[in-house]
Amino acid sequence: MASREQNLLSEIERDLLDGKPLADLLRKCVMLGGKSGSAELRDWASKELRGYEPTDEPPKYRTIGALLMADAITGNSIVRGQRISPSALPEFARDDIQEELTLRHGVGELEALVDGRKSDEAIRISIPMAADIGGWMDRESGNPWQHINAIYWSIVPPSIHRILDNVRTSLTEIVAELAGTMPRGQDVPTADQAHQAVQVAVHGSVRRSTSQQPKRPVTEPPAAFPRPIRLRNPSLLGGHSGGRSARLWSAARSSSGPSSPFLPTTTSPLPQPSMNRKRLPGVEASQSGYAGECDPWQGLIWWAQHCLR
C-alpha cells in the first residue's frame, strides 16, 4: 500500500498545478514538515500562514517598495496624499522608516487586502508612531495652522500579488527539490532533504551536489614535435633516413622541453651549420638563404625547412 506521506507530497504537487488556494497548500506543507521531521519546513509554512513576528527575519520577497504619504490641514486647505521624503522625518525615525516596507502579514490577510481592489487603487498602511511624528513635523514647520492627520505607506495591489506569487513559487520549488533529491522508492523526505529544499527555494542558497562529478584526466602537454619530420630527400642531411637525419632528429627531440613548442636557443653539441656565406648544398639559387650569424638551433630549423621544400 502506498504511504500517506508519499501521497501527501503528490497531492501538494497536484494541487499546485491545479491552482488550489495558497492557504490550503501551506497547511499540507506544515503536515509534510511534521512527518519528515523538518522544523524548518514546518516553521516556514506556519509563518506564511500566521504571519511573521517582529523578531523574525522574513524572506526577501516580503519587502516591497512603498511611498511615504501624509494627510494634513493647513489653514482652510485640506491636503490628501502628499508625498513626503524620509529626510523630513525626525532623526530618531529615519533609520526605521524608509520608502520600502516589509509585510509580515499572513497570506490570508494579504489576500483580503487585495480582494476586490483595482490595480491602481492604493492601500494605506500606517507607519509606527504616526501621531508623535506628525506632531513633531507640525512644530518644526513653524506654521501654527498646519496639522498632520495621518502619515502612512502607500502601496498598490500588484506589489502584494507579487508576494503571494512568490510564496506559491517557493512552495513549488520546494516540492521540485524534494522530488529531485528523493531516490526512487523513498516514501518520506528526510529532515536534511527538506532543510536543503527550504534553503534553496526560500533563502536562495546554493544547491548541494547529490553526486560527485568525475575528475578530469590530467593530460600531458604536447611534445615539441608531435610527429617526426619526414624529409623529401634525406641525403641532403647526409646519408639515408636512418643515418645522420635520424640522429639529428633524436638529439633535437631529447633536448627540447615539453613545455615549449620551439627548440631551446642554447648551446648544443650537435654539428653547427656553416657560418660562412656559401650557398647550402641541395638548395637552388632561387631558394638561397644563408646561415649567417644566428643561433645554432635556428640554423638547424632553417636547414630542415629548406630540405622539406
DRENNU-746986 format. One line per 4 residues: number of its first residue (from 1); their letters; for each residue z, x, y of N, C-alpha, C. Coordinates in pm, whole numbers. Each point is the difference from the previous one (the first is absolute). Layout:
BEGIN
NUM> a> Z/X/Y/Z/X/Y/Z/X/Y; ...
END
This chain:
BEGIN
1> masr> 0/84/-120/0/-84/120/0/88/125; -85/-30/94/-5/79/123/130/-16/77; 45/109/62/129/-1/70/-11/-76/131; 110/-53/47/3/-76/124/-23/93/119
5> eqnl> 47/130/-14/-18/93/110/-147/28/24; -74/22/-109/-143/25/16/-70/-124/56; 42/-118/-46/-56/-123/54/31/-15/148; 119/46/42/38/-10/140/-89/89/86
9> lsei> -28/121/-43/-88/89/75/-142/-58/7; -47/-51/-111/-133/-61/-1/-3/-125/86; 110/-74/3/6/-121/81/-5/34/149; 71/106/39/-4/43/141/-142/41/37
13> erdl> -65/72/-89/-138/43/26/-93/-121/16; 17/-97/-87/-85/-119/7/27/-81/127; 128/-12/37/34/-76/120/-50/69/127; -1/134/-1/-52/72/115/-149/-31/21
17> ldgk> -73/1/-109/-143/-28/9/-27/-145/36; 90/-88/-37/-18/-142/30/50/-37/139; 62/93/72/47/-28/136/123/-89/5; 91/13/-96/122/-81/1/91/40/116
21> plad> 95/-87/38/89/31/113/71/134/-17; 11/72/111/57/134/-5/146/-1/-43; 78/-98/44/141/-6/-37/18/-14/-151; -84/-81/-64/10/-15/-146/-33/131/-71
25> llrk> -97/72/50/-36/129/-62/114/100/12; 66/2/116/110/95/19/119/-35/-89; 24/-127/-23/111/-38/-90/-28/48/-142; -123/-12/-45/-34/53/-132/11/153/-3
29> cvml> -29/63/113/15/145/9/147/41/-9; 89/-81/57/144/27/-15/40/-4/-147; -49/-97/-72/30/-10/-143/-57/118/-77; -121/42/34/-60/115/-68/79/127/28
33> ggks> 49/16/124/83/116/30/130/0/-77; 59/-119/-22/123/-7/-79/-25/34/-146; -110/-49/-57/-28/27/-141/-37/146/-24; -64/64/98/-37/141/-17/113/95/35
37> gsae> 106/-52/60/112/86/40/-25/76/128; -97/-44/80/-35/70/124/68/-70/117; 104/63/55/68/-57/116/-91/4/123; -88/100/9/-85/12/117/-102/-114/6
41> lrdw> -62/-33/-112/-95/-110/-3/70/-132/31; 116/-20/-57/76/-123/23/45/-11/146; 46/111/57/48/-3/140/-114/-25/97; -117/63/-25/-112/-21/92/-43/-147/2
45> aske> -12/-60/-117/-42/-140/-5/107/-91/61; 127/31/-22/108/-82/55/3/8/153; -19/120/55/4/14/145/-121/-67/66; -114/2/-68/-115/-71/56/25/-151/0
49> lrgy> 80/-47/-92/32/-143/-4/110/-37/99; 108/76/3/116/-32/82/-7/58/141; -75/107/17/-3/70/128/76/132/-9; -29/88/90/62/133/3/119/0/94
53> eptd> 108/62/-46/121/12/81/-20/105/110; 84/-3/106/-14/102/106/18/142/-50; 73/19/-110/20/134/-53/-112/43/-93; -91/-90/-36/-111/34/-89/-114/62/80
57> eppk> -81/77/-70/-121/57/60/-121/-72/-59; -58/-94/73/-113/-76/-54/-123/88/-17; -95/-42/-82/-126/75/-13/-75/4/133; -93/94/9/-73/19/126/-83/-121/38
61> yrti> -48/-75/-100/-84/-114/35/77/-111/69; 132/12/8/81/-101/68/5/21/151; -51/111/50/2/29/143/-136/-34/60; 1/-80/106/-123/-46/64/10/24/151
65> gall> -113/-7/67/0/9/145/42/-131/64; 75/10/112/49/-120/69/10/30/150; -32/-97/80/8/14/146/134/-49/51; 54/71/99/123/-43/66/-35/-96/114
69> mada> 61/-117/-3/-28/-104/100/131/-48/63; -13/-62/115/117/-54/71/-39/-129/72; 93/-93/0/-11/-123/80/105/7/110; -38/-33/121/93/14/112/-29/-103/109
73> itgn> 99/-14/89/-13/-82/121/19/90/120; -93/-1/90/10/80/124/-18/-93/120; 109/-36/61/-7/-92/113/-45/-137/-46; -111/-45/51/-53/-131/-38/-116/12/-100
77> sivr> -13/118/-66/-107/24/-98/59/16/-139; -75/-45/-97/37/15/-142/-103/90/-66; 47/104/-63/-87/98/-67/24/-10/-150; -107/-15/-73/9/-7/-147/-96/103/-63
81> gqri> 51/64/-103/-84/95/-74/-41/121/82; 90/50/85/-28/119/79/26/124/-87; -103/81/-19/18/120/-82/79/104/78; 94/63/-69/81/105/61/-11/127/-83
85> spsa> 25/111/63/-8/131/-66/135/38/-58; 4/70/-112/131/46/-53/75/89/99; -74/69/89/68/85/98/77/-81/104; -29/-132/12/73/-86/94/134/-43/-55
89> lpef> 24/23/-128/127/-38/-61/108/100/37; 127/-38/-11/107/96/24/-5/114/-100; 52/114/39/-11/121/-82/64/-18/-137; 107/-76/-10/69/-15/-128/-82/-83/-100
93> ardd> -105/-69/47/-79/-85/-89/-140/54/-27; -40/108/66/-138/47/-13/-31/56/-139; 96/63/-62/-26/60/-131/-16/-105/-109; 68/-113/14/-1/-101/-105/-103/-111/24
97> iqee> -44/-16/122/-93/-109/31/-130/62/49; -102/-4/-82/-131/52/32/-105/-108/-23; -125/37/18/-108/-97/-20/-45/-1/-147; 95/-4/-87/-21/-17/-143/124/-67/-57
101> ltlr> -18/-67/-112/107/-83/-54/-3/10/-152; 117/23/-59/14/0/-145/56/-136/-42; -79/-77/-69/42/-133/-44/73/11/-133; 125/-42/-2/84/9/-119/14/-133/-73
105> hgvg> -69/-102/44/12/-133/-57/-56/-3/-143; 50/-93/-79/-55/-24/-132/-139/-60/9; -75/7/-110/-138/-47/3/-6/-151/25; 98/-74/-46/1/-144/26/13/-30/147
109> elea> 85/73/71/16/-22/143/-123/45/77; -63/108/-44/-122/45/66/-113/-102/-17; -9/-56/-119/-102/-102/-23/25/-123/88; 127/-33/21/32/-116/84/-34/26/147
113> lvdg> 10/128/44/-32/32/139/-147/-23/33; -87/26/-95/-144/-11/27/-59/-131/-50; 79/-78/-69/-52/-125/-56/-38/-97/113; -125/-41/2/-46/-96/99/-31/57/135
117> rksd> 13/130/20/-28/59/130/-145/48/7; -55/-5/121/-132/57/22/9/151/9; -113/65/-23/1/146/-3/32/62/135; -26/-72/109/28/53/133/128/-57/61
121> eair> 76/-73/-79/126/-57/50/112/100/-22; 59/47/109/100/106/-7/131/-50/-60; 69/92/-67/132/-26/-57/101/82/77; 106/-63/47/101/68/80/121/34/-86
125> isip> 42/128/8/120/47/-70/87/70/103; 119/-51/21/88/52/104/47/141/-34; 13/84/104/50/136/-19/153/-2/-5; 64/101/-56/147/5/1/54/15/143
129> maad> 114/-61/27/68/8/129/-92/-43/115; -79/-104/-24/-98/-42/100/68/-43/130; 113/-71/-7/68/-48/121/54/116/83; 63/98/-67/56/115/72/-110/84/64
133> iggw> -110/21/-74/-111/79/55/-65/-73/118; -14/-134/-13/-57/-77/110/87/6/125; 132/-10/-15/89/9/115/-9/137/66; -9/106/-79/-10/135/57/-130/14/78
137> mdre> -108/-54/-51/-128/11/69/1/-82/129; 72/-115/1/10/-79/124/74/78/108; 107/67/-38/77/76/99/-79/119/51; -74/66/-89/-76/118/41/-121/-36/85
141> sgnp> -47/-123/-9/-119/-38/78/28/-11/149; 126/-30/38/34/-15/141/-42/-133/58; -53/-88/-83/-44/-132/46/107/-102/-41; 73/-56/97/107/-95/-37/-54/-131/-57
145> wqhi> -129/-25/16/-57/-125/-49/-64/15/-138; 6/121/-55/-61/21/-132/103/-29/-110; -46/-72/-102/86/-28/-116/-88/-1/-126; 25/95/-89/-75/10/-125/63/-93/-102
149> naiy> -80/-92/-49/50/-97/-97/-4/53/-143; -105/75/-35/-17/44/-139/-82/128/-3; 33/87/-93/-78/120/-31/-24/-2/-151; -122/18/-40/-32/-19/-142/-124/82/-38
153> wsiv> -15/16/-132/-124/56/-53/-99/-113/-23; -125/27/27/-106/-97/-22/-96/57/-105; -13/-71/-112/-88/43/-108/-94/-116/-34; -109/35/-66/-99/-102/-37/6/-21/-151
157> ppsi> -37/-119/-48/8/-30/-143/-75/99/-90; -118/54/38/-65/96/-90/85/121/-36; 92/41/89/87/113/-32/95/-35/-114; 50/-124/-2/88/-42/-110/-80/-20/-127
161> hril> -121/-52/14/-86/-13/-119/-27/136/-63; -10/103/81/-22/135/-53/118/47/-83; 122/-33/45/119/37/-78/-1/-71/-135; -25/-129/3/-2/-77/-126/-109/51/-94
165> dnvr> -115/35/56/-108/53/-83/37/135/-58; 72/82/75/43/130/-51/101/-15/-113; 88/-99/10/95/-24/-109/-73/-40/-128; -97/-88/13/-77/-43/-117/-80/118/-59
169> tslt> -59/81/89/-75/116/-47/90/102/-68; 120/21/54/94/94/-64/39/-49/-138; 23/-129/-15/33/-55/-131/-117/17/-97; -121/-19/49/-118/21/-85/-8/145/-45
173> eiva> 26/94/90/-6/142/-36/112/37/-97; 116/-63/12/108/26/-96/-42/-42/-140; -59/-119/-11/-46/-48/-131/-109/93/-54; -91/45/87/-107/89/-44/56/135/-45
177> elag> 100/52/71/62/127/-40/69/-13/-136; 70/-110/-21/66/-21/-129/-102/-13/-112; -109/-72/26/-103/-14/-103/-67/133/-30; -8/89/99/-64/128/-23/89/102/-67
181> tmpr> 132/-12/14/91/99/-58/58/-44/-134; 1/-129/-27/56/-48/-126/-102/20/-113; 35/72/-105/-95/18/-110/-19/-129/-78; -107/-4/-75/-30/-117/-80/112/-23/-102
185> gqdv> 46/-122/-9/107/-33/-94/138/-4/62; 15/54/124/131/-5/67/16/-136/66; 112/-66/-28/21/-135/50/68/-4/136; 97/90/22/80/-4/122/-17/132/74
189> ptad> -28/-1/131/-6/127/73/137/64/8; 3/131/-8/127/71/13/44/3/145; 125/35/21/51/9/137/-74/107/78; -36/110/-65/-73/107/69/-141/-46/38
193> qahq> -66/-74/-88/-133/-52/31/5/-98/117; 99/-86/3/14/-95/110/35/72/131; 84/103/-10/37/79/119/-124/66/60; -83/61/-85/-120/65/50/-95/-102/61
197> avqv> -13/-117/-60/-90/-102/52/43/-44/140; 130/-19/22/49/-40/132/-21/111/102; 26/124/-40/-17/112/91/-144/14/46; -94/-16/-93/-142/15/33/-50/-119/82
201> avhg> 32/-123/-43/-57/-119/62/67/-36/133; 131/17/9/74/-46/119/19/113/101; 40/117/-50/35/110/90/-110/104/15; -110/-14/-73/-112/91/17/21/139/-54
205> svrr> 86/15/-102/22/131/-59/-120/41/-84; -7/129/-31/-109/52/-81/24/-36/-145; -103/-48/-66/10/-40/-140/18/122/-88; 97/-6/-90/18/108/-97/-105/-11/-108
209> stsq> -53/116/-40/-104/0/-104/63/-31/-134; -67/-86/-77/51/-37/-132/-52/90/-110; -95/83/31/-53/92/-100/-24/134/65; 16/105/-78/-17/134/52/-148/36/-2
213> qpkr> -50/42/113/-140/35/8/-24/133/-71; -110/12/-76/-28/127/-68/-27/110/101; 47/118/-31/-20/112/89/-144/49/-11; -53/43/110/-134/53/0/0/139/-62
217> pvte> -99/29/-79/-7/134/-58/-29/103/108; 64/114/-13/-20/108/95/-125/75/-39; -97/2/87/-126/66/-29/-3/136/67; -57/95/-68/-13/133/56/-109/0/106
221> ppaa> 13/82/102/-108/10/99/-125/56/-62; -116/-33/53/-124/50/-59/-9/151/10; -64/62/-98/-18/145/0/-97/39/111; -3/131/27/-88/47/106/-145/-31/-32
225> fprp> -39/17/-127/-133/-37/-45/15/-96/-116; -37/-126/13/18/-95/-109/-89/28/-119; -112/69/20/-87/33/-113/-68/133/29; -39/74/-101/-60/131/23/-130/-11/79
229> irlr> -31/107/73/-127/8/72/-108/38/-100; -105/-75/-2/-112/26/-89/-111/65/82; -30/123/-26/-100/74/74/-139/-30/-54; -96/-12/92/-138/-20/-43/-56/128/-61
233> npsl> 35/117/53/-46/128/-52/120/92/-15; 66/0/-116/121/81/-16/-24/146/19; -128/48/-17/-25/144/10/22/51/141; 0/-93/101/22/45/137/140/57/19
237> lggh> 95/-44/-80/134/57/6/18/111/-102; -108/32/-70/8/112/-92/27/-46/-141; -97/20/-90/23/-35/-139/-22/-146/-24; 36/-47/-122/-17/-138/-37/120/-82/44
241> sggr> -5/-130/-32/104/-90/51/136/30/-57; 8/66/-110/132/32/-56/50/135/42; -77/70/87/38/135/40/77/3/129; -62/66/97/70/23/125/32/-131/73
245> sarl> -95/-96/-6/25/-126/70/122/-71/-56; 17/2/-130/119/-62/-60/127/70/41; -9/133/8/120/75/40/36/-31/146; -103/-5/88/27/-33/140/60/-140/13
249> wsaa> -56/-95/-74/50/-138/4/144/-7/-48; 31/69/-108/136/-2/-55/98/62/97; -39/114/60/91/65/96/21/-86/123; -108/-64/49/14/-84/119/88/-119/-26
253> rsss> -13/-63/-116/80/-120/-31/146/36/-23; 26/113/-66/139/38/-28/73/43/124; -71/54/100/68/46/122/11/-107/106; -66/-116/-17/7/-107/102/116/-92/-30
257> gpss> 71/-41/106/114/-89/-18/-43/-143/-18; 81/-80/-72/-38/-140/-22/16/-88/122; 68/53/105/26/-85/115/-110/4/105; -100/89/-16/-105/10/100/-135/-5/-68
261> pflp> -96/-73/56/-132/-8/-61/-88/121/31; 53/97/77/-78/117/34/64/124/-61; -83/101/-17/51/126/-53/84/69/107; 109/66/-36/85/67/99/-69/120/60
265> ttts> 20/19/128/-59/114/69/95/119/-8; 15/56/-118/87/113/-23/-81/110/-68; 53/117/3/-66/113/-65/-2/-20/-149; -112/24/-63/-17/-25/-142/-57/123/-65
269> plpq> 37/29/-128/-57/116/-72/-143/-21/-42; -59/-121/26/-138/-24/-40/-94/90/79; -114/28/-55/-98/82/74/-40/-71/128; 10/73/110/-34/-59/128/-150/5/21
273> psmn> -56/-100/68/-142/3/28/-36/111/97; -126/35/-1/-45/109/84/26/-32/146; 48/100/75/33/-21/139/-110/46/93; -111/53/-60/-111/39/87/-86/-121/28
277> rkrl> -109/21/71/-84/-108/41/-125/-12/-84; 7/47/-127/-111/-18/-91/-9/-145/-43; -127/-41/-24/-19/-134/-50/51/-8/-142; 76/-101/-34/59/-12/-133/-108/-22/-103
281> pgve> 13/61/-119/-102/-15/-103/-9/-144/-47; -123/-46/-28/-21/-133/-53/-8/-108/106; 5/40/129/-5/-98/107/-126/24/80; -80/-104/23/-124/12/75/30/30/146
285> asqs> -103/53/65/20/37/141/31/-121/85; -61/-115/-32/24/-120/78/142/-52/-17; 70/43/-108/137/-43/-25/99/113/25; -47/101/67/82/120/12/124/-30/81
289> gyag> 102/63/-46/126/-3/71/71/128/-33; 78/50/84/58/132/-19/151/-13/-13; 55/86/-84/144/-7/-26/79/28/127; -44/102/74/67/27/128/145/39/-20
293> ecdp> 74/-10/107/143/30/-6/76/-129/-18; 35/-29/-122/72/-124/-31/99/27/-110; 79/-97/-28/97/12/-107/-72/10/-135; 50/79/-96/-69/13/-130/-20/-132/-71
297> wqgl> 100/-87/7/-16/-129/-69/-107/-86/66; -9/6/133/-106/-74/67/-137/53/-39; -9/131/-17/-127/56/-46/-36/-48/-139; 102/-12/-88/-26/-48/-136/-47/-146/3
301> iwwa> 62/-81/85/-42/-139/12/-142/-8/52; -30/84/102/-136/2/54/-100/37/-108; 34/99/-81/-87/45/-108/-26/-114/-99; 105/-70/-41/-16/-108/-96/-84/-114/54
305> qhcl> 15/-30/130/-78/-110/59/-149/33/-4; -36/123/31/-142/37/-1/-54/8/-142; 84/36/-96/-47/4/-139/-26/-138/-56; 72/-101/56/-18/-136/-51/-122/-69/60
309> r> -61/58/98/-116/-65/63/-123/12/-90
END
